[in-house]
């Protein structure tokens, strides 16, 4: 079922909890699955550390998230769904990434319009 969602998805927000090292580890498998199902690594993926309001319980440093995102060539953000901190920016960023990839693909195909 997950493969079907991935196959039909245009972009992905991969989220881990900053309070759980295990979730940070698990997202690497999720990205691998996305790349496998899509058949390319040119997929819009945004890496997000959630629960940034729980700094006293933090197990994953912001630098770790940023480093992984850089390795993936993906944008990175931290947010708090509870406080709605940075949530709108996360969605705006994934839409921006989707548009960048789609525009690049359109240019490679030569566009969709002809002038006669």
C-alpha positions as CSV (number, residue, x, y, z in Angstrom):
1,X,0.0,0.0,0.0
2,X,2.8,2.4,0.9
3,X,4.5,1.8,-2.5
4,X,1.3,2.9,-4.2
5,X,1.2,6.1,-2.3
6,X,4.9,6.7,-3.1
7,X,4.4,5.9,-6.8
8,X,1.6,8.4,-7.1
9,X,3.3,11.1,-4.9
10,X,4.9,14.1,-6.5
11,X,6.9,15.2,-3.4
12,X,7.5,13.9,0.1
13,X,7.9,15.5,3.5
14,X,10.0,13.0,5.6
15,X,9.4,13.7,9.2
16,X,11.3,12.5,12.3
17,X,10.9,13.5,16.0
18,X,13.8,15.5,17.4
19,X,13.0,13.7,20.7
20,X,13.7,10.2,19.2
21,X,17.0,9.1,17.7
22,X,15.2,6.0,16.5
23,X,12.8,8.0,14.2
24,X,15.9,9.8,12.8
25,X,17.4,6.4,12.0
26,X,14.1,5.1,10.4
27,X,13.7,8.0,8.0
28,X,16.8,6.8,6.1
29,X,15.0,3.6,5.2
30,X,11.9,5.7,4.2
31,X,14.0,7.8,1.7
32,X,15.5,4.6,0.3
33,X,12.1,3.2,-0.3
34,X,10.9,6.4,-2.0
35,X,14.0,6.4,-4.3
36,X,13.4,2.7,-5.1
37,X,9.7,3.0,-5.9
38,X,10.1,6.2,-7.9
39,X,13.1,4.8,-9.8
40,X,15.1,8.0,-9.5
41,X,16.8,10.1,-6.9
42,X,15.4,13.3,-8.5
43,X,12.4,13.3,-6.2
44,X,11.4,16.4,-4.2
45,X,12.0,15.4,-0.5
46,X,12.0,17.7,2.4
47,X,13.5,16.5,5.7
48,X,11.7,17.8,8.7
49,X,12.5,17.5,12.4
50,X,9.2,17.8,14.4
51,X,8.6,18.6,18.0
52,X,11.1,21.5,18.2
53,X,9.0,22.8,21.1
54,X,10.4,20.0,23.2
55,X,14.0,21.2,23.3
56,X,14.5,19.8,26.8
57,X,13.8,16.3,25.4
58,X,15.9,16.7,22.2
59,X,17.9,13.6,21.1
60,X,18.6,14.7,17.5
61,X,20.7,17.9,17.1
62,X,19.6,20.4,14.3
63,X,23.1,19.9,12.9
64,X,22.5,16.2,12.4
65,X,19.3,16.9,10.5
66,X,21.0,19.6,8.4
67,X,23.9,17.3,7.6
68,X,21.6,14.5,6.5
69,X,19.6,16.8,4.3
70,X,22.7,18.1,2.7
71,X,23.8,14.5,2.0
72,X,20.4,13.9,0.4
73,X,20.6,17.3,-1.5
74,X,17.3,18.1,0.2
75,X,16.0,21.1,2.1
76,X,15.8,20.8,5.9
77,X,13.5,22.4,8.5
78,X,12.5,22.0,12.1
79,X,8.9,22.6,13.1
80,X,6.4,22.1,15.9
81,X,3.0,20.7,14.8
82,X,1.7,21.4,18.3
83,X,2.5,25.1,18.2
84,X,2.2,25.4,14.4
85,X,5.7,26.8,14.4
86,X,7.2,26.7,10.8
87,X,4.5,24.3,9.6
88,X,3.3,26.6,6.8
89,X,6.9,27.1,5.7
90,X,7.4,23.3,5.4
91,X,4.5,23.0,3.0
92,X,5.5,26.0,1.0
93,X,9.0,24.6,0.7
94,X,7.8,21.2,-0.6
95,X,5.6,22.8,-3.1
96,X,8.5,25.0,-4.3
97,X,10.7,21.8,-4.6
98,X,8.0,20.0,-6.6
99,X,7.7,23.0,-9.0
100,X,11.5,23.1,-9.5
101,X,11.6,19.5,-10.4
102,X,8.5,19.7,-12.7
103,X,9.8,22.8,-14.4
104,X,13.2,21.1,-15.0
105,X,11.4,18.0,-16.5
106,X,9.3,20.2,-18.8
107,X,12.4,22.0,-20.1
108,X,14.0,18.6,-20.8
109,X,11.0,17.5,-22.8
110,X,11.0,20.7,-24.7
111,X,7.8,22.1,-23.2
112,X,4.2,21.3,-24.0
113,X,3.4,24.2,-26.4
114,X,4.0,24.8,-30.1
115,X,3.7,28.1,-32.0
116,X,2.4,27.6,-35.5
